[in-house]
Amino acid sequence: MASLQIKTRWEESGSGIVCQAILDALPHWFGIPASVAEYVAVADRSPSVIASAEGRDIGITTLVRHSPYAAEVFVMGVLPEYHRKGVGWAMLRAVEASLARSGVEFLQVKTLSPSKDDIGYEETRSFYLAYGFRPLEEFPLLWDSENPALQMIKTVPNAPRW
Ligand SMILES: CC(C)(COP(=O)(O)OP(=O)(O)OC[C@H]1O[C@@H](n2cnc3c(N)ncnc32)[C@H](O)[C@@H]1OP(=O)(O)O)[C@@H](O)C(=O)NCCC(=O)NCCS
C-alpha cells in the first residue's frame, strides 16, 4: 500500500475551527467540554502546525511560547483513521524546524500521568517517548485530582545556542 502523502503548514492563528473538528473526533482524549473550548480558543490565537492529506486537514499541533528559549505543545491530535501513519511525527518535525529557526531550545508537553490508569493516554505517552520527550515532573493538581499531569520535555535539534 502506498504511504500517506502528508503535508504540513504553519498557521500563525485562526486554527480554532480545525482544532474543534479534530478534537471532536477524539472523545476519549478530549471529552471535557470546558477543556476543549480552551484548546479551541488557544488554537485560534496561537501558532499551529496543521497536517493535511487526501485533500483535508487531518491533524493539528498548537504551540504556546513561554520564553525566548522554551515552547509547549499545548494541544495535539490526529483524526483516528490516520493514527500510526506518521502524521504526529511529521507535525512535530515541522514544529521543531520552525522553533529552531526562532532560537527555541526546549519543548515541553503536558499529558495524563501514568499514575492514572488509562490505555488511551498510555499510547499518547508512548508516542511522545518514541519521539524523544522524557518525563520531567508530575503535577498531581495542575488540572484536577482526577487528572494528574505529567510534564515531558525534549531539546529542539539544531537550535542555535544563545
Ligand atoms: C498521539 C497522536 C497525536 C500520535 O499521532 P500519530 O500520527 O498516530 O503518530 P505517528 O504515526 O507519528 O507515530 C510515530 C511513532 O510513535 C509511536 N506511537 C504512536 N502511537 C502509538 C501508540 N498508540 N502506541 C505505541 N506507540 C505509538 C510509535 O513508535 C510510532 O511509530 P510506528 O507506528 O512506526 O511504530 C495521535 O495518536 C492522537 O491524536 N492521539 C489522540 C489524542 C492525543 O493523545 N493527543 C495528545 C494529548 S496530550
The ligand as an SDF file (V2000), in Angstrom:
LIG
                    3D

 48 50  0  0  0  0  0  0  0  0999 V2000
   -0.7860   10.9060   19.8870 C   0  0  0  0  0  0  0  0  0  0  0  0
   -1.0530   11.1580   18.4040 C   0  0  0  0  0  0  0  0  0  0  0  0
   -1.0600   12.6540   18.1160 C   0  0  0  0  0  0  0  0  0  0  0  0
    0.0730   10.4710   17.6130 C   0  0  0  0  0  0  0  0  0  0  0  0
   -0.0870   10.7350   16.2360 O   0  0  0  0  0  0  0  0  0  0  0  0
    0.1220    9.5830   15.1380 P   0  0  0  0  0  0  0  0  0  0  0  0
    0.0890   10.2460   13.8150 O   0  0  0  0  0  0  0  0  0  0  0  0
   -0.8440    8.4770   15.3780 O   0  0  0  0  0  0  0  0  0  0  0  0
    1.5840    9.0490   15.4860 O   0  0  0  0  0  0  0  0  0  0  0  0
    2.7650    8.6060   14.4670 P   0  0  0  0  0  0  0  0  0  0  0  0
    2.2030    7.7300   13.3990 O   0  0  0  0  0  0  0  0  0  0  0  0
    3.5170    9.8180   14.0090 O   0  0  0  0  0  0  0  0  0  0  0  0
    3.6570    7.7250   15.4800 O   0  0  0  0  0  0  0  0  0  0  0  0
    5.0430    7.6380   15.3500 C   0  0  0  0  0  0  0  0  0  0  0  0
    5.5850    6.6510   16.3610 C   0  0  0  0  0  0  0  0  0  0  0  0
    5.1680    6.9900   17.7020 O   0  0  0  0  0  0  0  0  0  0  0  0
    4.8990    5.7760   18.4470 C   0  0  0  0  0  0  0  0  0  0  0  0
    3.4520    5.6250   18.6610 N   0  0  0  0  0  0  0  0  0  0  0  0
    2.4630    6.3470   18.0990 C   0  0  0  0  0  0  0  0  0  0  0  0
    1.2450    5.9260   18.5260 N   0  0  0  0  0  0  0  0  0  0  0  0
    1.4850    4.9180   19.3720 C   0  0  0  0  0  0  0  0  0  0  0  0
    0.6330    4.0540   20.1090 C   0  0  0  0  0  0  0  0  0  0  0  0
   -0.7070    4.1670   20.0420 N   0  0  0  0  0  0  0  0  0  0  0  0
    1.1960    3.1050   20.8950 N   0  0  0  0  0  0  0  0  0  0  0  0
    2.5500    2.9740   20.9580 C   0  0  0  0  0  0  0  0  0  0  0  0
    3.4160    3.7590   20.2660 N   0  0  0  0  0  0  0  0  0  0  0  0
    2.8870    4.7230   19.4820 C   0  0  0  0  0  0  0  0  0  0  0  0
    5.3900    4.6490   17.5410 C   0  0  0  0  0  0  0  0  0  0  0  0
    6.7700    4.4650   17.7730 O   0  0  0  0  0  0  0  0  0  0  0  0
    5.1380    5.2340   16.1540 C   0  0  0  0  0  0  0  0  0  0  0  0
    5.9160    4.6230   15.1460 O   0  0  0  0  0  0  0  0  0  0  0  0
    5.3980    3.2650   14.4540 P   0  0  0  0  0  0  0  0  0  0  0  0
    3.9370    3.4590   14.0880 O   0  0  0  0  0  0  0  0  0  0  0  0
    6.2870    3.1220   13.2490 O   0  0  0  0  0  0  0  0  0  0  0  0
    5.5820    2.1720   15.4860 O   0  0  0  0  0  0  0  0  0  0  0  0
   -2.4000   10.5300   17.9260 C   0  0  0  0  0  0  0  0  0  0  0  0
   -2.3670    9.1490   18.1930 O   0  0  0  0  0  0  0  0  0  0  0  0
   -3.6200   11.1310   18.6130 C   0  0  0  0  0  0  0  0  0  0  0  0
   -4.2640   12.0400   18.0660 O   0  0  0  0  0  0  0  0  0  0  0  0
   -3.9720   10.5830   19.7910 N   0  0  0  0  0  0  0  0  0  0  0  0
   -5.1530   11.0350   20.4980 C   0  0  0  0  0  0  0  0  0  0  0  0
   -5.0070   12.4310   21.0430 C   0  0  0  0  0  0  0  0  0  0  0  0
   -3.7970   12.6140   21.9300 C   0  0  0  0  0  0  0  0  0  0  0  0
   -3.3270   11.7140   22.6030 O   0  0  0  0  0  0  0  0  0  0  0  0
   -3.3020   13.8620   21.9190 N   0  0  0  0  0  0  0  0  0  0  0  0
   -2.2250   14.2760   22.8000 C   0  0  0  0  0  0  0  0  0  0  0  0
   -2.8390   14.6730   24.1170 C   0  0  0  0  0  0  0  0  0  0  0  0
   -1.5850   15.2230   25.2530 S   0  0  0  0  0  0  0  0  0  0  0  0
  1  2  1  0
  2  3  1  0
  2  4  1  0
  2 36  1  0
  4  5  1  0
  5  6  1  0
  6  7  2  0
  6  8  1  0
  6  9  1  0
  9 10  1  0
 10 11  2  0
 10 12  1  0
 10 13  1  0
 13 14  1  0
 14 15  1  0
 15 16  1  0
 15 30  1  0
 16 17  1  0
 17 18  1  0
 17 28  1  0
 18 19  1  0
 18 27  1  0
 19 20  2  0
 20 21  1  0
 21 22  1  0
 21 27  2  0
 22 23  1  0
 22 24  2  0
 24 25  1  0
 25 26  2  0
 26 27  1  0
 28 29  1  0
 28 30  1  0
 30 31  1  0
 31 32  1  0
 32 33  2  0
 32 34  1  0
 32 35  1  0
 36 37  1  0
 36 38  1  0
 38 39  2  0
 38 40  1  0
 40 41  1  0
 41 42  1  0
 42 43  1  0
 43 44  2  0
 43 45  1  0
 45 46  1  0
 46 47  1  0
 47 48  1  0
M  END
$$$$
